[in-house]
Amino acid sequence: MSGRVTSLLPDGSGDSELDCAEAASLLDVPPTALRTWSERLSFPHDVGGGTAGGPRFRRDEIEALRDALPRAHSVTGAIHAARLRVHA
């Protein structure tokens, strides 16, 4: 993980939701880990509308979590930091 604070697309355009595979890839974690965090830690939020590919997640939550993971000492700490960023 690079730790960079950027949007996924240079101009910030694009879909505001990601499917589980896309989100997991951006976080460099397996999709099962992302689903577990969502279910057990309530973040990132499954926004529904999932298809056979599984849940969908808000892009801003995934970006915040991606940026927090390299600096955090735990997944729980990264989730706390990401929540603060998204809800600031």
C-alpha positions in Angstrom: 0.0 0.0 0.0 1.3 3.4 -0.9 -0.3 5.6 1.7 -1.1 8.2 -0.8 -4.1 10.5 -0.4 -5.6 10.7 -3.8 -8.9 10.0 -5.5 -9.0 6.8 -7.6 -9.4 8.8 -10.8 -7.5 12.0 -11.5 -10.5 14.2 -12.0 -12.5 12.5 -9.2 -15.1 11.3 -11.8 -16.5 7.9 -12.0 -18.8 5.6 -10.0 -19.3 6.6 -6.4 -19.6 2.9 -5.5 -17.3 -0.1 -5.9 -18.1 -3.8 -5.9 -16.4 -6.0 -3.3 -13.6 -7.1 -5.7 -12.8 -3.6 -6.8 -12.7 -2.3 -3.2 -10.6 -5.2 -2.0 -8.2 -4.7 -4.8 -7.7 -1.0 -3.9 -7.1 -2.0 -0.3 -4.8 -4.9 -1.2 -6.8 -7.3 0.9 -8.8 -10.4 0.0 -12.6 -9.8 -0.6 -13.3 -12.0 2.4 -11.4 -9.7 4.7 -13.3 -6.7 3.4 -16.7 -8.5 3.9 -15.6 -9.5 7.5 -14.7 -5.9 8.4 -18.0 -4.7 7.0 -20.0 -7.2 8.9 -18.1 -7.3 12.2 -16.8 -3.7 12.5 -19.6 -2.0 10.5 -17.2 -0.2 8.2 -17.0 0.2 5.3 -20.8 0.2 4.9 -22.4 -2.2 2.4 -24.6 0.2 0.5 -26.7 -2.6 -0.9 -27.5 -3.1 -4.5 -25.0 -5.9 -4.7 -25.4 -8.5 -7.4 -23.8 -11.9 -7.7 -20.5 -10.1 -7.2 -21.4 -9.4 -3.6 -21.8 -6.1 -1.6 -21.1 -2.6 -2.9 -19.1 0.0 -1.0 -18.9 3.8 -1.0 -15.8 5.0 -2.8 -15.0 7.7 -0.2 -15.0 5.1 2.6 -12.7 2.8 0.7 -10.3 5.6 -0.2 -10.3 6.8 3.4 -9.6 3.3 4.6 -6.9 2.7 2.0 -5.1 5.9 3.1 -5.5 5.0 6.9 -4.3 1.4 6.7 -0.5 2.1 6.3 -0.4 4.5 9.2 -2.6 2.5 11.6 -1.4 -0.1 14.1 -4.5 -2.2 13.5 -7.4 -2.6 11.3 -9.6 -1.2 14.0 -7.4 1.9 14.3 -7.5 2.3 10.5 -11.3 2.0 10.5 -11.6 4.6 13.3 -9.4 7.0 11.3 -11.3 6.4 8.1 -14.6 7.0 9.8 -13.4 10.3 11.2 -12.2 11.4 7.7 -15.5 10.4 6.0 -17.7 12.0 8.6 -15.7 15.1 9.1 
